[in-house]
Every structure is written in structure tokens, then in C-alpha cells.
Amino acid sequence: MKKFYIGAAYYPELWDKSEVDKDIAKMKEYGMNCMRIGEFAWSAMEPKEGEVNLDFFKYVVDKLYENGIYTVLCTPSCTPPRWLFNKYPDAMRVRSERHVVSTMDVHSRVHVCKSNPGARYENARIAREMAKAFANHPGVIGWQIDNEIWAYDYGCYCDRCKAGFKEYLKDKFGTIENLNKSWGMYRWSLEYNSFDEVLPPSWKSWENPSRMVEWLRFQNSLIYSYVNEQADAIREYSSAPIGTDMMTDDFLDYNKMNKTLDVVQHNHYNTTQNLYRIIFNYDFYRTLKERPFWVTETLLGWNGSIAACNGYRSVDYCYINSLLPIAHGAEMNLYWLFRSHPNGHELGHGAFLNSSGRPNNVAKSVKMITDTLTKSEDFLLNSKVKSKIALTYSGEAFNMFLHAPLVENFDHDVDIKFVEHFHKVFRHHNLDVIETDRCLDEYEVIMSPFLACAEYDNFKERIVEWIENGGTWIVGPLSDIMNDNTTKYKDKPYSFLEELCGVYTKYQLPMEDESFTASWTDGEKIEKLSMGCDAYELVDAESLATYNVDDLDNLTAIARRKIGKGQVIILGTVPDHKALRKLVNKAPILEASSNIDLVERTGDETGIIAMEIEGKDGYILLDKEYYDILNDKAVSGRIEMKPYSAYILKETK
């Protein structure tokens, strides 16, 4: 039966068994219907090697299910017990500065080398034992592998990982001559004589970006297989969907990580100042799988480790933070955590209940969201988010710009630039964020800024065919400028954009200058340019905008070329929001103030969800009469919206 899930991360192993019934009573009172269990509980499941006992967890899962509450089971490989490290001393991750945490000094988490065969064997074994014990338990609706798994400290620098990196490079380049040529190692006399000389990069010195990107690719490949080994073990006994909870800015490629998994899972702790940024991620996760994505962690009230931090989030903020993923295509929103820990790490973190079992004030928001979903469930279950506009986002490009940003400070906020300069502009449109392997046919307009390398997934051939069939491709800046080796092209600035767009790139200025402006061909000024300036001479294209800058010879800033039934528009710079909306030329869902996020949903039910996301007053102007689901009445005209409020509006027949 399809439904939506609201709940939290639950750690019953940390409390007396008698607390379970009390906790469940609170879950039911506030409408929670799903709990995540087990992610840090390996020593509770197997206190000594080979002595696996899951009876307590069976008791909890059974109890939850009896009370209408489902479970997402988590594998505990993020925090192995001490006996594992005593058995496999070399399983400890070695940090880049060559510091190994002693097996007697395990003090935190994510301390396992991802290439260690002993640790990987034990991971698969405990995952298999869990799957066998729960098999196809009706209360278990999914699995989470590990926890926020990524290359902490840029991975492991043990001897096994070093050797594995050399083999990885041999497989990719074949000969050391190919590697030297691809990485440009002949500069500064850095060339290697053999693969044996290649070491992982040092993150404390000025490094060759090609080596840095390949090291992260290698470490990430270990993580992908590390997760998939556990998923394979679970699938021997369980058919419930499997995912791994991921965070943004973790160097991983979401597309590759989720390729063989069943459900995309995400954790986030956005502040009141940047809540809008998480919408970018939701519009991306929605496109990675056919099934809805899961938010497996978000905060209630505040986050923190030894102390609360990053500001208080109000009850209304927590409510809208819970509705946003559902509106954008999720089926689950879980909080971290259900009950504050009484001791150990993260004592300052917010939770549904405090450590003494009393609800925090922000628990009110949980009842608000569960009541909202009860009222709107039919509409939400019978409608989907469909987009005609897409924005490409590449995990490979993210890593390339992380190590070769070209534009100052781009390495610190690649995803923020996507949001600020492109995604945020279309807050009042449905917009998909897609990887380059995504089918393009359903879109009318695709934007591809900052697509460092266009060589993956036959993207070049596919985008040209899509344009010929009627699509509008808005590409650049900083797109198609590198090959797979994080290397610029030698004979021209792009691999194929000049020929496709009918331009000759006379100048490239990879920096911003506030004095630089441009104007449309009708004379209207474009107020702000950013992320550099490429200046074009026209070969077989028309100019849409030119620079008002003598240093750039007043050359073309934005050019267009018609191809078949469609067109390509190349951006030499990022224009202001007004200019970008003019280029896309698509009407918004509704007229609304800039602080309103709009989502149009279609299907058996059709309507609009409007959410205020900046904590201030706003408005929407309806184009016709709608049924206001939450307030049970017909509405039309201008609606004033209070901070962090929402309207779910269904079209009337």
C-alpha cells in the first residue's frame, strides 16, 4: 500500500527495554509511522565475534509493526566493535598525514579502510545475518547501508590502498607514458618512471589536479563496491528496497553510488538562511530513480555535536522543512533523532524527545506535518512532479572543479553556484536536475552550466540529436572545457562547442569584474555578469548580447544558432536572473513573491503546492479557482502567505 512515512532515527539499544512501549506511545501520539534502527548497533548485535543475537531488535521491530509503525533497518558497518579491529588491526583507516588510530583508541566513527578484505567480509556477514533474521518481515520497508559514507579525510592512505591505486592507474592508462602525458607530468620534471613511483596526493601541498581527481575516483570506487557487497548480502534474503544515506558536498557521484541500489536516501541539516538550497538536491534525487526518494535524516529544532549550533529552527520552519521533500517527490522524511542521547557524542543535538523522554517544543511540527499528510495524501499519491526544463549537474564535474576551479573560490561552492545562478532563478517553475546519462526526450529546455567535461554517457551525440528534434540547449559557461583527465584541450577551448554553436572564442577571462556588463541586441542592459567572460566572434550564429567592455572588444557574450527544429544558446558568462528567464522563455506556474517555492503536480490529480521558505511574508496570485485542501475551501485571486506556511491547491473539475 502506497503511503508517506514520517519518523526518526531510533536507538532502542541505548535504553532499558521497558522504554520501548513508552517511546511507541509518543510515536503514535504524534502520528509517526517509521523508524530507522541499527546503524551504530553492531556491538549490541554481536558483542563477541560469532555471537550474533538479534532477539532484542526483533522485539522492537515486531512491537513497532504491531502499532502501525514501519522500520528501515540499517547495517552497522560505520561503527564496528573493538573485537573486529583486534582481529584485523590493518582494518583501521590511515589518515593522509600517516596517523593511524590505534585499535585501543577507537573514539568516533567512519574509521574503517574501505579496501580491507577482513572488514568487508565481516560487513557482508553481519548484513546477511540481519537479512536472514528479518527476511521479508512485513514491518521492514527498507534498508540503509552504513551511514553517510564518503572519503573522510580524502580516504585511506594505508599500504593496501596505495597499492590498489597503482593497479587502478595501470588498468586505466596502460603505460606510465600515457599517464605522464595525460596528467602533464613533464612540466616541472614530475614524470614517473613506473607506476611503482606513483603515490596518493598530499592534501597539504600544491598538487597536480589530475592526480587528485583520480585518487578520489579510486577511493570512491572502493566505497561503491563496499556498499554493494552489503546490498548483495541483504538481497539473498530480503526483497525490501536498499539505499545508502548520503550528504551533499561529499565528493561522491550520486549517480554512480545509486546505480545498483533501489532507493535514493539523503541526510541534510540546512539552516534558515539556506533552506532553499536543499530544493536543488530534491530536484536532483527525483530524477535518479523511478521510485520516490527518502530523506533519512533532517533536524528538529537545532543540530550540534558537543553543543547546539547553527541557530534555532522554529516549529513552523521544521514543518515546512518536512513538507518540502514530499512536495518535490519524496515519500519519506525522517528526523535525527527520536530521543536525545544521555551520554557520549552529540549531546547537544536537537531531537523529538529530550533524554528524559519529554517532547521538545519543535515536536509540534511533527504533528503538523502528519496532519497535513493525512489531509492531502490522496492528492499527493495521485500526482507527480513533471518538468519541461532541466539543469544538468555532473558529479564528475564537481570533482574536477574541486581541484581545478579556474574561477577563484569556485572549488568551495560548486553546488551553491548552481543554485544561486541557475536553480534559484526558476523557483516558480518545475525544474529537474539531471545527470548526463538521463533521457532527454521529455524536456523542452536544458541548461548545462559548469559541465566541465561533456564526454560522458555519449552526451555530445545525444544532445545534438535532441536539439535537432526541437530542443533548446543553453550551455556554458565553463562547460566542455576539460577531458576525462582534468586536462584542457590543446587545439581549441572546447571539445565541440565552437563548431556546434557557430562561434570562435577570441578571449577567455576566468574571473569576475563588477565593471563588466553586457546588453541585448535591442540595447537593454544586462545588469550583472559572473563566473568569467568568454568573448565570441560569430561564424555561423547570431548575437543575442554583447559585452559593453572595450577590453573584450565589445564582442558577443551570448550567441544563438538554430539547428534543425531546435537551437543552441552559448553563454560566455552567467547573466543576471532576469536575463536567464528571458532566454528560457517559459511562463511560471503562478505569479508569486520570490520567497515562495512552487511545485506543480499532475496525474490523476492536478494542482499546485506553494511553500514560503525564507521566513517572511509573501503571496501567490491564482490564475483560477482551486480547492484549498488544508483549509477545506475554495480559493481564488491573491493569497497572502505567512512565514513558513503552505498551501496545497487542487484543481477543481
N, C-alpha and C positions, 0 to 999 in steps of 0.2 A: 504494500500500500504506500503510495507516494505521500510524503509529508515533509514538513520542515522541522529542523532539530535545533533546540536552544539548550545549552547546558554548560558544562565546565570541566576542567581537569580535576580529577578526584583522586586522592591518595589515602584510601582507607587503611592501608598497611601501616600508616603512621599513628593510627588512633586505636583505642580499645574497640574490640568487636561490638561492644554494646552501643557504640556511637552510630553504627550504620543505620539503624532504624530511625534515630533522631535526624540524621542527615537526610534520609529519604523523605521524611515528613516535610522538611523545609523545601526540598526539591519540588515536591508535589504542590505545596502551598503557592509557590511562585511560578508554576507551570513548566518547569524544566523537564525535558524528556530525553536527554542524552548525556552520558558522562564518558570522559577519556580516562582509562585506567592502565597502570602498569609500566609507564615509560621509564621510571627510575627504580623499579622494584625487584631487580634481579636477586639481590641478597635475600629478600623476603620469599622469593620463589624457590631459590636454591642456595641456602645458607652454606652448604658444603658441596663440593663437587660431586655430581651424580645423585644428590638427594633432592630431587625436584618434587615439590609439593605445592599444588595449585588449588588445594581444597578451599582455602580462605577466599581466593579470587573467584572460584566457582560460586561460593556462598554469596558474595557481593553481587556478581552478575545475575544470579538467579533472583536475589532479592529485588534488584533494580527492575528486572523484567516483570516480575510479579506485580510491580507497582507502575507499570506502563512506561518505564524508563529504559532506553536502549544504551548499548555500550560500544565504544570504539576501543579495541584492545591495542596496546602499544608494546612493541618489542623493547626490551630494556638494554639494548646494546650501547646506549650512550653512557651508561654508568655500570660497568662490570664490577663484580665483587672482588675483594682482595685476593681470594684464592686463585682467580684467573691469572692475575699478574704474578703471583708466586709460582704458578705453573709455567707461565710464558713470560719471563722477565723482559724479553725483547718485544713484547706487545705494546709497551709504553711508547707513546709518540715522542719523537725527538724534535725539539724546537729549533728554529733556524739559527739561534745563537749557540747550538750544540749543548743545550741544557736538557738533561733527561730527568723527569720527575721520578724519584725512587719509588719502588713498589711499596715502601713503608711510608710514603708521603703523598699518597693519593688524596688530594684535597678538594677537587672540584669535579668537572665532567669533561667529556669530549677529549679524553687523554689516550685514546687508542690509535695505534698505527693502522691505517686502512689497508695496508698490504700484508699485514701479519697473518699467516695461514692458521696459526693456533687460535687467535681471536676470532677469525672469520668462521672457523669450524664451530667454535662454541656459540657464536651468534646464531648460526643456522640451526644448531641443535636446540637451543632454548626456544627459538621461534617455532620449530617443529613440535616441540613438546607442548607449547601453548596451543598451537593449532589443533593438535591431536586431542587435547583435553576439551577444547570448546567446539571442535569440529564445526558443524553447522547449527550451532546454538541459535535459536530464533531471536535472542536478545542481542546478539553481536552483529552489528550492522556494518562494521568495517574494521580495518587495521591501519595502524600508523607504524612505520618503520623508523626506529631510532628517534632522535629529537633534534631539530634544527641542525641537520648535518651539513657541514661545509668545511672548507680548508682553513680551519682556525690557524692563525699564525702562518698562513700560506702552506699548511700541510706538514708532513713529517719528513725529517732530514736524516732518518736512520740509514744504515748501510744498505738495507734491503731496498728502500725507496730510491736511493741513489743508483743502485744497480738497475732497478726497474726503469728509471728514467732513461738510462743509456740504451736499454733494449727498446724502449718506446721510440727513441730517436732513430735507432738503426732501422726499425720497421718503417718509419715514416720517410726517412731521407735516403736510405740505402747505403750511401757512401758519405764519408766525412767531408769530401769535397763539395757534395751537394748541400750539406748543412752549412758549411762555411760561406758558400755563395748565397744561399737563401737568407742567412742571417746578417750578411755583410761583415763577417768577422775579419776580413782582410784590412779593414780600417783599423788603425792603431795597432796593427800587427797582433790581433787577437785570435788568429785562426788556430784551430785544433789540428793536431797530427793524427788523432784517432779518437773514437768515441770514449775510450777509457779516460780521456782528459776532461770530458765534459762533466761539470759539477752543477748542482742546483744553484740558482742565483742567490746572491746575498741581498736581503731587503734593506740593508743599511748603507748601501753604496749606489753609485750611479751605474745602472745596469743596461745592457742591451735589451730593448723591449721584446724582441723576438724570443729570446731565451726565457724571459719572464712569462710571456703568454704561454709558451709550450710547457713550462713547468706547471702552471696552473691547469692546463688541459690534462696533463698527466695525472696530477693529484685528483682532479675532478673525475677522470675515468675510473680511478680506484673507488671513488665514492659511489658512482653509478653502479658498478658491479657489486660493491659492498651491500648496497640496498637491495639489489635484485637477487642476490643469494638468499637473503632472508625472505623476500617475496616468494621465491620459488619453493622454499621450505614450507611456507604457510599454505601455498596452493595445493600441496599434497593432501591436505585435509579440509581446508576451508574454501568456500566459494565467495565469501564476502569481499567487497572491494578493498584494494590495498593502495595506500599512498604514503608519502613521507612529508612531514610538516616543514615547510621552508619559509625563510625570511628574505626580504629584499636585500640588495647590496651584498650578497654572499658569494659572488664570483661564479656561481653555478649557472649552467644553461638550463632554464626551466623546461624547455622543450626536450632536451636530451634526458634530463632527470626523470621526466614523467612519461617518456615514450612508451615504456613497457609496464607502467603502473596503471591503475584503474581510475584513480580519482586524484585531482589536484588539491593539495592541502596547503594552507598558508597561515602564518602567525604574524601579527602586527600589533604595534603599540603606538600608533600615531598620536601626536599632540593636538590640542585645539587649533594651533596655528597651521598645521599641515594636514588636517584631516582629508582635504581634497586630493592629496597625493595618492592615497590608498585606492581611490576610484580608478586611477590608471592601472593598478595591478589587477583589480577586479575585471576590468575590460579586457585584460590580457588573459587571465586564468580562464575566463569564459570560453575562449577560443581554442584552448589546448586539448580539451576532451569534449566528447558529445554529452557526457553526463555533467550535471551541475558541480561546481567546486565547493570545497569546505573551508570555512575559516575555523581552524582548530585551536587558535589562541588569539584572544584580544583582551584588553584590560577592562576592569571595572573600577572606575574612580581614579586610580593612580598606579604607576609602576615604580619599581625600585628594587634594589638589592639589599644592602645593609641599612638603607634609609629610603623613604619615599622620595620620588624625584619626578622631574619633568612636568610638574604642575598638576593641579586637581582638575579632573574632568567631571562636570556636573551630571546630575541624573539625566537631564534632557540630552546632553552630549552622548552619554552612554546608550541612550535609547536610539538616537539617530545613527550612531556608530554600529549598532546591531542590525538596523534595518537596511543600511547601505548595501552590504553584500547580498542580502536576499533580493533587493530590488534589481541588482546588477547580474543576477544569475546564480547565486549560491543556494544551497539547500540546508546549510548548517552554519551556526555561529556559536562557538564555544568560548568561554572565558577562562583566563588564567588568574586566579584559580578558585575552586569552590570554597575552600576554607584555609585561612592563613596558617602558615606553619608556626608552631610554638617555639621552635628552636632550629639551629642550623642556618643554612644560607637563605637569603631573600626574605628576611623577617620584615622588611619594610614594604613589601608589595601589597597592593590592594587585592581584595577578594570579595566574594559574595558574602561569606561569613567571616567574622574575625576568629581568632584562635580559640576563643571561649564558646564559639558556636552561635553567636548572635549576629543577625544580619546587619551589614553596613548600610548606611543611608542610600548608597547607589544601587542596592538590591532592588529598590523600587523600579529601576529601569528595566529589570528582568521581567517583572510582572507587566510593565507597559508593553514590551515587545511581544510577549506571549499572548497578551490580549489582542494586540494588533494583528498577529498572525492568525489567531482564531477567527477574527472578523474577515480577513482578506484572503484566507487560504485558498478558497475556490478560484478566485481571480488569479492569484499567483501561480497556482498549479496548472491552470489552463491557458497560460500566456507565456511568451518567451521574449527575450531581447533580440531583435533583428536589426542589423546595421547595414547601411549602404556606403558608409565611409569607414576606411580602415587606416591605421597608422602602423607601419612596420617597426618592430623592435627586435633587435638581434642580440642574443646572449654572447655570441662571438664578438660582435662589435663592442659590446660593453667591456669585455676584457681587453680588447685592443686599445680602446680609448683610456682604459685604466692605466695602461703602461706607456702609451704613446698618444697623449691627449691632443697634441698640436696646438689647440687653443688653451690659453692659460686657465687653470683651475677646472677644466672640463673633467679631469680624472676624478675629482671629488664628488661630482654630482651629475653623472651622465643621465641617470633616470630623472633627476629633477629638471634638467634641461628639456627632456622630452615632455614632461608635464607642463612646465611653465610656458614653453614656447609653442607647443602644439596641442597637447591633450586638453589643457585647461581652456583653450580657445573655443572648444566645442562641447562645453558643459551642457548646452541646451540641445544637443544632438545625440542620437545613439551613435557610438563610435566603438569599433572593435580595434584592439591592439593585437597584431598578428606577427608570428614568426614567418620567415621567408618560405617555409615549406607549406604554408596554408594555401588551400584552394582559393583562387582569386575571383572566381566567376560571379559570386554573389554581390560583389562590390561595384559601385559606380565611380568612386574616387578613392585613390590610395595615396597616402603621403609617406615618403621614405626619407626623412632627415637622418643624418648621422648614421647611415648604413655603411660603415667603414668598408666592408667587403661585400660585394654583390655576387660572389662566385658560388655560393652555396645553393643546394636544392634546385639547380637549373633555373634559378630565379631570373636571370637575364633573359633567357629564351621565353620563359612563361610570361614575364611582364610585357614583353614586346607583343606577343600574341594577344594578350588581354587588351592592350592599347588598341591594336588593330581592330578588335571586335567592339570598340566603343568606349573603353575606359579612359579616365583622366588620371595620369600619374604625375604627382607633384613630388619632385625628387631634389634632395640636397637641403642644406649644404653639408659638406664633409661626408658625402656619400660616394661609393665606388672609387675610393682613393687608395686602398691597400689590397694586397693579395693575402692569401691564407697565412703567409709568413710574417704578417705585420710589417710589410715592406711596401714602400711606394712604387708606383710603376715608373720605369726608366724612360720610356719613349713618349709619354703623354701623361697628363694629370689624372685621367680616369681610364678604366679598362675599356669602357664602351659609351660613356655618356656623351662625349663630344659628337660622335657620329650619330647617335640616336637623336640627340636634341638639336643638331644642326648648328653648333656653335664652335668657336675657337676661344679657348681660355687664354686671354692675354696676360692677366695678372691674378695672383692669389695672395691675399693678405690674411693670414690666420690669426687675427686679433681684432678686438673691438676698439672703436674710436667714437666717442659721443658726437663728434662733429660731422660724422658721415651720415648722409641722408640720401634718399632716392625719391623719384617722382614717377607716377604713372605717365603714360604717353599723353594723357589729356591734361597733364600739368598738376594734378592733385598730389600733394606731398605725402610720402610715407614717413611717419614721424620718427620711428626708431628702427635701427638695424642692429643685429647682434650676431655673434658666433662667426665673425670673419666676413671677408668680402672677396668673392671671385668675380672678376670682371670679364665680360664676354664680347667678342666680336661676332656678328651674325654671318653665318654661312648659308644656312637654309632654314631660317627661323624668323620669327617676328619678335620685336622687343615689346615687352609689357611694361617695363620700368627701367629707368636709367639712373645711374649714380649722379648726385649733384656734387661731385668731388673732382677737382682738377687733377689730383694725384692719380686718379683712376681714369683719366681722360674722358670722363662722362660716358663711360661705356655701359653696356647693358647689365643690369642687376638681376632681372627676371626675364627669361625668354620662353617662348612657346613655339612648338612645332606640331602641326597636325599630321597624324599617321593613320592611314586607313580611316576607320569610323571614329577614332579617338584622338587624344592629344597627350603630349608630354610637356610639362612645365618645369623648367630647371630653376632652382633658387640659388643664386650666388651668395645669398645671405639670408638670415632669418628676418622677415619683415614683421611689423607690428601685428597685433591680433586682428585689427580691422582689415588690414591688407590680406591676411591669410584667409579670413572668412570670405572676402571678395573673390579670391582665387578658387576656393572650394565651391562657392555659389550654390549652397543648399539651405533651404529655409529651416529655421529651428523648429523644434517640436511645438513650443509655445513662446510667446514673449514672456520674459521673466527677468527679475533682477539678477545681477551677476553672481550673487551668493547662493543661488538656487541650483541644485543638481536635478536635472530632468531625465527620466527614463521612460521611453515609450515601449509598451509591451503589447504584442499581438499574438493571435492564435484563436482558439475558440472564444476567448475573452479578449477584449481590446481596451486599452486605457493608458493612463499616464500616472507615474509616481513622481511627486515633487518633494524634495527634501532640502531644508535650509542647513548649510554645512559650515558657516563661518561665525555663528553665534551672534547674529544681528537680525534686525527686521528686514523683510523682503516682500516680494509679491510675485504672483503669476497672473497672467491675463488669459482667460479661457476663450477659445475660439468658438465654443458652442456649449450646450448644457451637458453636464456629466453627473453621474451618481457618485456622491462622496461616501465611500464605503465605511470609513471610520466614524463618520458622524451621522450616517444613515439619512441622507437628504440629497435633494437635487441642488446643484450649484452652477452658476454661470458668471460671466463677467470677471472683474478683478477681485482676486482674493489676497488679502494681506496675510503674510506668514510671519510667525513669531520665531525667535531664535531656536534652532534645533527642533523645529516642528516638521510634520509630514502630512501630505495629502495623498491618498490612493484613490484615483478617479477612474471610474469605469464608464466607457461609452454606453449611452442608452440606445436601445434599439429603435 
